[in-house]
């Protein structure tokens, strides 16, 4: 019994240290001008009650936690290139794969994901530009099939009503 208790005490803190978004969120969340939000899973579940579409509701119910860190135009980002390199090294070490990278001028968007058995366990989105920095981390058990259904639905709506797609566009300023 003592050995079991000793093992739990020894390995339990290591489990919690691993899930800290690789220090990027925790280092910069208290800076001036930072907008840091952490939404627990039960609030995301409550928000899913108000979603009309079944596929979107289903995807929301599989989200356990959402963290966002934003530095807007008014407050320039203090995030350094060295910290981003450190984040990328730790992300690769912890089995996050770079799923998508988009570069448009000085704006860079990177999407990282941790997948196991066609289920996304973690999704991290980094948006960097000279004026803004956005870090979004989503933990959960999102099935890739649900995401593809949502994407197919969006594509179908875009073909039927192209004027409605203006709501989904993300404005990006060019320098």
N, C-alpha and C positions, 0 to 999 in steps of 0.2 A: 504494500500500500504506500509505503514511504517513497519507493522508487517511482511509482506512478505519479504521485503528487510532485515530486522533484522534477520529473520530465515535463509535466504541465506548466510548472512555474518557469522552467527554463525556456520552453519553446513558445509559450503563449505571447510574450512580448515581441518575439521575432515575427510572428504572424501579423501583428498590428503595425509594426514598422514598415513592412513591405507595402502596405496599402496607402501610402502617403503621397501619391502623385509625384514621386521622385523628387521631392523638395521644392519644385518650382512653385506650386500653389502656396505651400507653407512659408516660404521665404518672403514672398512679395505680397501676401494678403493684407498685411498691416501697413503698407506704404501709403503715403499721402496720395490721394487721387485714385487709389485702387478701389474697384468695385468687386468685392469678393462675396460670392453667394454659394452656400452649400445647402442643397435641398435633400432631405432624407427620403427614403423610399415610400414611407407611408403618405407623405404629402403628394408625391407623384401619383400614387395609387388613388388618392382622393381626386386629384385633377383629372384622372382618366374617367371619372364618373360623368364629366361634362363634355366629353368628346363623343360626337355623334357616330363617326365611322367605326365599324367593328374592328378593322385591321389596325387602325391607329390606336384604338383603345387597348387592343390585345398587346401591342408592342409597348405601350406605356406601362402596362401592369407588370412587365418583366424588368423594369428599371428599378434598381436598388438605391442608387445615389447619383446625384448630379452636382458637380462643382464647376463654378465659373469664376474666372478672374479676368477683369477687363480694365485696361488703361485706355481712356478715350483721348480725343484731340486736346482737350484742355490741359491734361497732365501727361507729358511724354513718358514713354515706357522706360523704367529703370532696368528692365531685364537685359542682361548682357549676353553677348554671343557665347562667352564661356559657359554661362549657366545653361544656355540652350544646348550646347555640345554635351554638357554633363547630363542633361535630361535625356538626350538621344542615346548616349552610351548606356545609361541605366535602363532606358526603355527596351533596348535591344537585349540587354542582359536578363531582363524580366519577361522576355518572350513577346514583346509588342512588335508587330510588323508594320512597316510603313505601307499603308494601303493606297494612298493617293497624295500626290504633290502637284500643286498648281502654282505657277509663277506668272504674274502679270505686272510687268514693270518692277516696281519696288515692293509690291505686295506678294507675300508668300503664304500659301495655305497648305498645311500638312495634316493628314488624317492618319492616325495610328490605331491599330486594333489588336486585340488579343482574342483569338478564335480557338475553340476546341469543340470538335464534333458538330460542326456547322452551327455553332452558337457563339455569338459575340459576347465575351465576358466583360470587355472594357473597350471603350472607344474614346480616343483623345483627339481633339481638334485644336490646332495651333494656327492662329492668323497673325501675321506680322506685317506691319507697314511702318513707315516713318512716323505716322501720326497715331497709330493704334496698335494695341496688342490684345489678343483674346486667347485665353486658355480655357477649354471646355473639356471636362472629364465626365464620362457617363459609365457607371458600373451597372451590371445587370446580367441577365440571361436572355438576350434578344436573339430570336431565331432569324437566320438569314432569309428563310422563306418568307417571313412576315415583312422584312424590309423590301424584298423583291416585289411582293404584292403591292406594297405602298408605292414603290417607284413605278410599277406598271400602271397603277391607277392615276398617278400624277401625269404620266406621259399620255394616257388616254384622255384625261381632262384637257391637257394642253392642245391636243389635236382637235378636240371638239370646241373648246373656248380659248383661243390663244390670248384674248384680252384679259382673262382671269389670271394668267401667269405673272402679271406684273407684281402681284403680291409676294411672290416667292423670290424675286430678284434681290440680290444683296448689293446695295450701292457701294462702290469702291471708288475713292478719289484717286486720280492719277497725279503724280508729282511732275 
